[in-house]
């Protein structure tokens, strides 16, 4: 999937007992926005958590952590390309 700017983006729906409780999306991009200039990953290809949301009534129950772990498993094989960094 590509976002509106043509950047690879991967959405992950988060479910608990068949109920959608959240959403995570990561992108693969060169993070070169001026706000990142002093960061190690500036100007380098990275996997970047673009959005993460957990329904308020499901927060504090580990669903965000599980979604993050799922994302890390997904990008372990670098599906969109090589990267040294995963950033928030």
Buried (B, 14 or more C-beta within 10 A) or exposed (E): EEEEEEBBBBEBEBEBEEEEBBBBBBBBBBBEEEEBEEBEBBEBBBBBBBEBBBBEEBEEEEBBEBBBEEBEEBBEEEEBEEBEBBBE
